[in-house]
Amino acid sequence: MDDLLMLSPEQMRRIEPYFPLSHGVPRVDDRRVLSGILFVIRNGLRWRDAPAGYGPHKTIYNRFIRWSRMGVFNRILAELAARAGDPDQLMIDATHLKAHRTAASLLKKGLLPRCIGRSRGGLTSKLQVVCDGKGRPLLLYLTEGQANDHKAAAALLEHLPPARHLLADRAYSSIGFRDALVQRGITPCIPPHAKHRIKHNYDPVLYRQRQKIENTFARLKDWRRIHTRYDRCAHTFLSAIAFAATFIFWINES
């Protein structure tokens, strides 16, 4: 098992307080099963192709689906981010993620939205991310690929933690978004759009730090089941992103 990804005891101690309680029969080894989930997400495997060192693939898959429906992975990310305290800076941006045909095969069925749309010449989902000043994800929001950035940003506004500044590119340069940030005591650092008549001032030196969120997207997309969406349900795909972000940025820091 030397070549397998395995969560360390210290990493497990950081996330164990947010696991659901086990009722009745004790759960199969959490460390082994969660490590198997991360291995599948990182390498873009089918669940049945998970190495035998992680145990039965059915156990790994069932744990991931069950905890995704319970919101466990999203809660782990939120709790670890909250423990870090209020950030001095926030950054927001979006990226497109390609949807594989298997993810879109039931596009029009089911009651819950699948957050898959058509943009950039194919089926995509759009991931909105709010990061702190170190580029660590705080909030995740999934929409259809063609969704407007301002609608997603408006949905995230009420969940923003207190901060001094928010950095964003000119796609977020609107009077409504700026005013909403100011009302929350956050100074926007957003360059004005070329077609806008009112040219708002911003700090170009501070704005250069926005490259950290671009690096965040690059690191997330190194994980193949995030770069390409195979999950049909939006909540399972978002759980995969949340668990990968937790491992990369919150419990695997160098």
N, C-alpha and C positions, 0 to 999 in steps of 0.2 A: 504493500500500500504506500510505498515511498513516493510514487508519482501522483497520488491522489490529493485533492484539496481536502484538508481536514481542519476544522475550527480548533483553535487552541483552547485549553482550559480557561485562560484569562478572558478570551473572547466570549466563551460560553457564560462566564460569570457576569459579564456585562449585559447580556440579553436575557438570561434566564428569569429575572424578576418579572418579565412581561409575558411569559408563557401562560397559556390557560391552565387551570388546575386539572389534574388527571383524576377522573372519577372511576372507581372500580378497579379494573385491571391496569397496572402501571403501563405507561407508554414504552414503546421500543426506544432504545438508546437515542436520546435527543441529538447528541453531538454527531452521531453517525448519520442519522436521517437528514438533519439540516445541512450537513456537509455535502451529502448527496444531492440535495436540492440546488445548492450553489454550484456544484460541479456541472449539473445539467444546464443551468442557466448560462454559465460562463462559456461552455463549449458548444451550445446549440444542439444538444443531443435530443433524440426521442427518449421519453422516460424509460422505455424498455431497454435502451442501450446504456443505461447507467451501469458503471462497473460493479461487479459482484461484491467488491469490498465494502460497498455501502448497504448491502443487504438486498432483500427483494425489491424490485422496482415498483411493484404495486404499493408497498408500504411508503416509499418515497413520494410517489404521485398522490396517494390518498392524503398524506399529511399536508402536502402543499395545497391541494384543493380545499381541504377542510379548514386549514388555518387562513387561507385566502378569503373564504366566505365569512370567517369570523373577524377579519380585519387585523389579524395578529401582526403580520409583517408591517403593515402601515403604522400600527401602534408602536412597534419597536422603534421605527425610524422617528416618529413624532416624540416619543419619550426621551430618546437619546439626544435629539436636537434641543429639547426643552431643558435638559440638564446642563447643557453648555452655557445657558444664560442668554440674555438678550444681546444680539449682535450690534456692532457699531454701524455696519453697512449691510445692505441687502442688494441682491442682484436678481433680475428676472429676465428670462429669455425662453424661447421655444425652439424645438427641433422636430423634424419630421422623421417618423420611423416607418419603414416599409412593412406592409402587411402581406404575409404569404397567403397563397390561395387557400390553404387549409384554415387560416384564421377567418377568411371572408366567405367560407362556403355556406354559412348559415346567417348571412348578413341581414336578411329581412325577417328572421324568425326570432321568437322569444320576446319577453316583455321588457327586458333591460336593454338599454342602448349599448351597442358594441364599440362605439367610438371609432369607426372605420369609415373613411370617406375617400373621395377621389381628388387628388391633387398631385402636381408634379408628374403627370403622365401615368399614374397608377393608384392603387389602393394604399392609403397611408393613415396613420394616426399621428396626432400632434401632441407632444409632451411639453407642458409648461412647467418650468422649474424655478423655484425661488431658492437662492443660495445665500449663505452668509458671506462675510468678507474673505473667508478662506476658500470659498468655492465648495463648501459642504452643503448638500441639499437639505432644505428645511421643509419645503412644501412641494408636492407633486400634483399635477392636474392633467387628465387625459381628455382629449377631444377628438373629433373627426379632423382629418387632415386639412380640410378646407375651412375650418372654423376661424373666425376672426380673433386675433390676439387680444383685442381689447375686451371681448366678452369673457375670455378665460381669466384675464388679469382682474376684471371686475369681480369674478367669483372668488378670487384669492385675496382680495383686498381686506376683507374682514378678518382673515386669519393671519395677516402679517404681524410678526412680533414688533415691538417698539425698536426703532433704529433712528440714526441721525440722517442717513442718506439711502437712496435707492438708485442703483445704476441700471440703465436699460438703453437699448438702441433706439433709433428714431422711429421704429415701428410702433412704439408706445408713446409717441409724442402727440398727446391730445390734451386739450384743456381740461376735459372731464377727469382724466386719469391724474393729471398734475394736481388739480384742486383736491381730489380725494386723498392724495398723499399728504398734501399740506395740512388738511383737516386732521390727519392722524399724527401730525408733528414730524413728518418725514420730508426731508428736502430732496426733490427729484434732481438727479443728474442725468439728463436726457438731452441729447443734441436735437435741435429743431429740424423738422422735416423741410426739405428744400422747397416744397410747394406751399408751405404755410406762410401767411402774411406776417404773423407775429413771431419774431425770432427770440425765443426764450434763452436766457443766459444759462450756461452750465460750466462746470469746472473740467477743462480738458485733461488736466493732469490726473485728477481723480478718476475720470472716465476710462483711462488706460487700464485700470485694474479690472475692467469688465472682461478682459480676456480669460480671467479665472473661470467664469461660467462656461466659456467655450471649451476650456480644458476639461471641465466636468462632463460635458456632453461627449467629448472624445473618449474619456475613460469609461463612461457608461456604454458607449457603442462598441467598445472592445469586447463586450460580452455578447455573444452571438444571438441569444434568444431575446436580447433587447434591441440590437441593431435590426433584426428581422423579427416581426411579430408572428408567432405561431399560435398563440392562445386566442381562442374564439371569444371568450368572455373578457370584458374590459377589466373587471375587478381582479382576475387572475393575472393578467398582463401587468397591471399596475402593482400588484403584490410582488411580482418578479422584479420589477424595477426598484421597488422600495427595499427589498431584501438585498439586492445587489448593491444599492447605494449605501445601505447600512454597513455592509461588509467592506466596501471600498473606502468609504470616507469616515466612518464613525468608530469602527472597531478594528480597523486594519491600518491605522495611521502610522506612518514611519516616524 
